[in-house]
Amino acid sequence: NLAEAWKFWKQDFTDFLEAAGYATQSEKTKTAVFRHVYGDELKTQYRSLDIKPKAGETELKLVQILDEFDKFFGDYENEIFASFVFLEIKQKPHEKFQEFYTRLKLAAEDCNYDNPERMLRNKIVQGINDKPLQERLLRETSRKPKTIQEIVIAETPDSIINEFHDVFSGIGKLNKVVKIHLKDNYTTSVAAARKIPLALHDKVKTELNRIENMGVITKVEQPTEWVSNIVVIDIPNKLRICIDPRSSNEAIKISHSPIPSAEGLMTNL
């Protein structure tokens, strides 16, 4: 794509002028630098264009040369081909969303769409790898068209979970032993077992065995000073078992440590 190659070369050249200190030099110096750094292909084309100073001016300006090359390479722009490339773009495996979005945005610049925002939005929804997010965006967008910013906000939590999968997988069990300090002269508590509906007996037993195998709880088969009630919550396709720790919490010494705020953490980064 000669038109795209020229755009990149032109940007690199203007950056070089600025970095090397030529940007503030005379037009004669800048045009000389241009002729010095261009390759054989541009040299041949430069001679064929036969660029002359504008009427009333004595020297050729760099911006005039660049404009002539813009016109020349503009003839090589193919909106149909550029649109084909844009529509073929899909998010690569393990490609971050921002990288995918940048590729789309750069490709859309060559398409000259009347509404690039709409095309980008639609292509993002069509090309993302996250199928559950894609389905959710399709459902939500059918009710109210989303902006690109709204799609990015919706994608961000999913991308974080995918990028740091090892952090969000498993049960979140800490790899340290926590020592709980009890108050002096505390009173132990043994709660009476609550009755569980007969229809839930097998489900409760299966769930208790499951979380025991995961290491969440440990079976106690000897007398103990502490017994808490369990609370069974039967929700669709899942059984949730919790404990009622109110009596045991009253015997625990509270560590009065301030919880840092988000603002405080950011200032220390």
C-alpha positions as a Python dict, from the first residue, in 0.01 Angstrom:
ca = {
    (1, 'N'): (0, 0, 0),
    (2, 'L'): (205, 293, -132),
    (3, 'A'): (-29, 556, 12),
    (4, 'E'): (2, 410, 362),
    (5, 'A'): (379, 362, 326),
    (6, 'W'): (415, 729, 230),
    (7, 'K'): (215, 842, 533),
    (8, 'F'): (443, 647, 768),
    (9, 'W'): (758, 770, 592),
    (10, 'K'): (638, 1130, 603),
    (11, 'Q'): (563, 1105, 976),
    (12, 'D'): (907, 954, 1043),
    (13, 'F'): (1072, 1228, 838),
    (14, 'T'): (896, 1514, 1019),
    (15, 'D'): (988, 1353, 1352),
    (16, 'F'): (1350, 1334, 1237),
    (17, 'L'): (1349, 1703, 1141),
    (18, 'E'): (1222, 1796, 1486),
    (19, 'A'): (1457, 1565, 1677),
    (20, 'A'): (1765, 1666, 1478),
    (21, 'G'): (1694, 2038, 1509),
    (22, 'Y'): (1623, 2097, 1139),
    (23, 'A'): (1258, 2197, 1188),
    (24, 'T'): (1354, 2558, 1265),
    (25, 'Q'): (1616, 2586, 991),
    (26, 'S'): (1568, 2764, 659),
    (27, 'E'): (1355, 2617, 381),
    (28, 'K'): (1670, 2562, 178),
    (29, 'T'): (1819, 2348, 455),
    (30, 'K'): (1499, 2148, 511),
    (31, 'T'): (1452, 2069, 141),
    (32, 'A'): (1819, 1970, 121),
    (33, 'V'): (1770, 1730, 413),
    (34, 'F'): (1464, 1586, 237),
    (35, 'R'): (1662, 1520, -82),
    (36, 'H'): (1944, 1370, 123),
    (37, 'V'): (1736, 1112, 311),
    (38, 'Y'): (1480, 1000, 52),
    (39, 'G'): (1541, 670, -127),
    (40, 'D'): (1583, 594, -497),
    (41, 'E'): (1208, 558, -558),
    (42, 'L'): (1128, 899, -413),
    (43, 'K'): (1428, 1051, -591),
    (44, 'T'): (1298, 935, -927),
    (45, 'Q'): (949, 1059, -851),
    (46, 'Y'): (1082, 1393, -721),
    (47, 'R'): (1252, 1457, -1053),
    (48, 'S'): (943, 1359, -1252),
    (49, 'L'): (720, 1593, -1052),
    (50, 'D'): (948, 1886, -1138),
    (51, 'I'): (823, 2096, -846),
    (52, 'K'): (882, 2472, -882),
    (53, 'P'): (851, 2755, -627),
    (54, 'K'): (509, 2917, -613),
    (55, 'A'): (447, 3238, -801),
    (56, 'G'): (608, 3533, -626),
    (57, 'E'): (843, 3314, -421),
    (58, 'T'): (1213, 3265, -483),
    (59, 'E'): (1272, 2933, -308),
    (60, 'L'): (1098, 2600, -287),
    (61, 'K'): (939, 2524, 51),
    (62, 'L'): (935, 2181, 215),
    (63, 'V'): (559, 2191, 278),
    (64, 'Q'): (505, 2241, -96),
    (65, 'I'): (713, 1931, -175),
    (66, 'L'): (527, 1723, 81),
    (67, 'D'): (191, 1844, -53),
    (68, 'E'): (287, 1736, -406),
    (69, 'F'): (384, 1391, -282),
    (70, 'D'): (56, 1373, -87),
    (71, 'K'): (-132, 1432, -412),
    (72, 'F'): (80, 1179, -599),
    (73, 'F'): (39, 899, -347),
    (74, 'G'): (-325, 991, -294),
    (75, 'D'): (-395, 837, -634),
    (76, 'Y'): (-289, 502, -490),
    (77, 'E'): (-549, 512, -216),
    (78, 'N'): (-814, 248, -270),
    (79, 'E'): (-1114, 293, -42),
    (80, 'I'): (-1264, -41, -144),
    (81, 'F'): (-944, -228, -58),
    (82, 'A'): (-900, -28, 264),
    (83, 'S'): (-1258, -109, 364),
    (84, 'F'): (-1199, -477, 285),
    (85, 'V'): (-892, -480, 513),
    (86, 'F'): (-1088, -303, 789),
    (87, 'L'): (-1381, -544, 773),
    (88, 'E'): (-1149, -847, 782),
    (89, 'I'): (-985, -743, 1111),
    (90, 'K'): (-1064, -962, 1411),
    (91, 'Q'): (-915, -970, 1757),
    (92, 'K'): (-622, -1213, 1767),
    (93, 'P'): (-592, -1478, 2040),
    (94, 'H'): (-441, -1322, 2354),
    (95, 'E'): (-447, -977, 2189),
    (96, 'K'): (-531, -702, 2437),
    (97, 'F'): (-842, -501, 2360),
    (98, 'Q'): (-649, -173, 2333),
    (99, 'E'): (-418, -325, 2070),
    (100, 'F'): (-719, -456, 1877),
    (101, 'Y'): (-891, -117, 1897),
    (102, 'T'): (-575, 64, 1777),
    (103, 'R'): (-548, -163, 1472),
    (104, 'L'): (-912, -98, 1387),
    (105, 'K'): (-882, 278, 1432),
    (106, 'L'): (-575, 303, 1208),
    (107, 'A'): (-738, 88, 940),
    (108, 'A'): (-1056, 300, 948),
    (109, 'E'): (-860, 617, 870),
    (110, 'D'): (-796, 496, 513),
    (111, 'C'): (-1160, 406, 450),
    (112, 'N'): (-1301, 762, 452),
    (113, 'Y'): (-1626, 646, 614),
    (114, 'D'): (-1894, 910, 660),
    (115, 'N'): (-1952, 786, 1016),
    (116, 'P'): (-1626, 625, 1138),
    (117, 'E'): (-1751, 615, 1499),
    (118, 'R'): (-2042, 393, 1401),
    (119, 'M'): (-1825, 166, 1184),
    (120, 'L'): (-1567, 127, 1462),
    (121, 'R'): (-1837, 47, 1717),
    (122, 'N'): (-2001, -215, 1497),
    (123, 'K'): (-1668, -373, 1402),
    (124, 'I'): (-1555, -393, 1766),
    (125, 'V'): (-1872, -582, 1858),
    (126, 'Q'): (-1834, -810, 1556),
    (127, 'G'): (-1462, -878, 1596),
    (128, 'I'): (-1398, -928, 1968),
    (129, 'N'): (-1298, -1274, 2094),
    (130, 'D'): (-1501, -1263, 2414),
    (131, 'K'): (-1824, -1433, 2302),
    (132, 'P'): (-2023, -1380, 2626),
    (133, 'L'): (-1938, -1008, 2613),
    (134, 'Q'): (-2023, -1000, 2243),
    (135, 'E'): (-2367, -1149, 2310),
    (136, 'R'): (-2427, -904, 2595),
    (137, 'L'): (-2330, -607, 2379),
    (138, 'L'): (-2559, -727, 2102),
    (139, 'R'): (-2851, -753, 2345),
    (140, 'E'): (-2787, -414, 2503),
    (141, 'T'): (-2708, -236, 2177),
    (142, 'S'): (-3035, -357, 2027),
    (143, 'R'): (-3218, -146, 2285),
    (144, 'K'): (-2986, 155, 2279),
    (145, 'P'): (-2688, 203, 2047),
    (146, 'K'): (-2365, 212, 2247),
    (147, 'T'): (-2074, 448, 2196),
    (148, 'I'): (-1718, 320, 2167),
    (149, 'Q'): (-1646, 452, 2517),
    (150, 'E'): (-1934, 247, 2660),
    (151, 'I'): (-1807, -66, 2485),
    (152, 'V'): (-1457, -10, 2623),
    (153, 'I'): (-1599, 29, 2975),
    (154, 'A'): (-1799, -292, 2933),
    (155, 'E'): (-1494, -479, 2800),
    (156, 'T'): (-1244, -364, 3062),
    (157, 'P'): (-1351, -591, 3356),
    (158, 'D'): (-1360, -894, 3126),
    (159, 'S'): (-1015, -815, 2984),
    (160, 'I'): (-871, -776, 3334),
    (161, 'I'): (-1013, -1114, 3437),
    (162, 'N'): (-875, -1278, 3123),
    (163, 'E'): (-531, -1116, 3157),
    (164, 'F'): (-493, -1210, 3524),
    (165, 'H'): (-675, -1541, 3506),
    (166, 'D'): (-458, -1699, 3777),
    (167, 'V'): (-570, -1432, 4024),
    (168, 'F'): (-942, -1474, 3958),
    (169, 'S'): (-946, -1855, 3938),
    (170, 'G'): (-990, -2092, 4230),
    (171, 'I'): (-1144, -2010, 4568),
    (172, 'G'): (-904, -1736, 4674),
    (173, 'K'): (-756, -1937, 4960),
    (174, 'L'): (-470, -1752, 5130),
    (175, 'N'): (-134, -1928, 5155),
    (176, 'K'): (-77, -1801, 5509),
    (177, 'V'): (-200, -1904, 5855),
    (178, 'V'): (-409, -1639, 6030),
    (179, 'K'): (-404, -1633, 6411),
    (180, 'I'): (-729, -1513, 6566),
    (181, 'H'): (-683, -1350, 6908),
    (182, 'L'): (-962, -1400, 7163),
    (183, 'K'): (-1067, -1168, 7440),
    (184, 'D'): (-973, -1247, 7801),
    (185, 'N'): (-1239, -1436, 7995),
    (186, 'Y'): (-1435, -1504, 7678),
    (187, 'T'): (-1738, -1730, 7686),
    (188, 'T'): (-1750, -2022, 7447),
    (189, 'S'): (-2059, -2084, 7241),
    (190, 'V'): (-2212, -2410, 7122),
    (191, 'A'): (-2516, -2351, 6904),
    (192, 'A'): (-2784, -2615, 6870),
    (193, 'A'): (-2803, -2773, 6528),
    (194, 'R'): (-3077, -2638, 6309),
    (195, 'K'): (-3304, -2876, 6126),
    (196, 'I'): (-3249, -2908, 5754),
    (197, 'P'): (-3541, -3000, 5528),
    (198, 'L'): (-3528, -3367, 5434),
    (199, 'A'): (-3536, -3278, 5064),
    (200, 'L'): (-3204, -3094, 5104),
    (201, 'H'): (-3015, -3357, 5306),
    (202, 'D'): (-2834, -3513, 5010),
    (203, 'K'): (-2756, -3174, 4854),
    (204, 'V'): (-2614, -3041, 5181),
    (205, 'K'): (-2401, -3350, 5234),
    (206, 'T'): (-2267, -3332, 4878),
    (207, 'E'): (-2182, -2962, 4913),
    (208, 'L'): (-2012, -3011, 5251),
    (209, 'N'): (-1798, -3290, 5105),
    (210, 'R'): (-1712, -3070, 4807),
    (211, 'I'): (-1591, -2770, 5008),
    (212, 'E'): (-1408, -3001, 5249),
    (213, 'N'): (-1218, -3154, 4956),
    (214, 'M'): (-1134, -2801, 4837),
    (215, 'G'): (-983, -2721, 5175),
    (216, 'V'): (-1240, -2457, 5267),
    (217, 'I'): (-1354, -2643, 5581),
    (218, 'T'): (-1214, -2924, 5797),
    (219, 'K'): (-1422, -3201, 5949),
    (220, 'V'): (-1420, -3201, 6331),
    (221, 'E'): (-1515, -3532, 6493),
    (222, 'Q'): (-1421, -3467, 6856),
    (223, 'P'): (-1576, -3244, 7123),
    (224, 'T'): (-1517, -2872, 7066),
    (225, 'E'): (-1587, -2549, 7254),
    (226, 'W'): (-1721, -2370, 6948),
    (227, 'V'): (-2015, -2470, 6730),
    (228, 'S'): (-2188, -2234, 6487),
    (229, 'N'): (-2514, -2283, 6307),
    (230, 'I'): (-2509, -2329, 5932),
    (231, 'V'): (-2743, -2141, 5703),
    (232, 'V'): (-2848, -2326, 5388),
    (233, 'I'): (-2957, -2118, 5089),
    (234, 'D'): (-3109, -2315, 4803),
    (235, 'I'): (-3073, -2116, 4482),
    (236, 'P'): (-3128, -2241, 4124),
    (237, 'N'): (-2862, -2493, 4020),
    (238, 'K'): (-2659, -2428, 4334),
    (239, 'L'): (-2663, -2475, 4710),
    (240, 'R'): (-2494, -2212, 4925),
    (241, 'I'): (-2385, -2297, 5279),
    (242, 'C'): (-2292, -2021, 5523),
    (243, 'I'): (-2235, -2005, 5898),
    (244, 'D'): (-2387, -1777, 6156),
    (245, 'P'): (-2076, -1641, 6335),
    (246, 'R'): (-2240, -1380, 6557),
    (247, 'S'): (-2167, -1552, 6890),
    (248, 'S'): (-1805, -1637, 6804),
    (249, 'N'): (-1740, -1288, 6666),
    (250, 'E'): (-1820, -1141, 7008),
    (251, 'A'): (-1518, -1325, 7156),
    (252, 'I'): (-1268, -1207, 6894),
    (253, 'K'): (-1032, -916, 6957),
    (254, 'I'): (-1069, -662, 6680),
    (255, 'S'): (-755, -526, 6515),
    (256, 'H'): (-818, -154, 6473),
    (257, 'S'): (-619, -86, 6159),
    (258, 'P'): (-715, 189, 5913),
    (259, 'I'): (-818, 68, 5571),
    (260, 'P'): (-629, 266, 5303),
    (261, 'S'): (-837, 457, 5053),
    (262, 'A'): (-795, 434, 4677),
    (263, 'E'): (-668, 793, 4670),
    (264, 'G'): (-406, 716, 4931),
    (265, 'L'): (-282, 413, 4743),
    (266, 'M'): (-258, 606, 4417),
    (267, 'T'): (-39, 876, 4571),
    (268, 'N'): (211, 611, 4683),
    (269, 'L'): (247, 452, 4339),
}
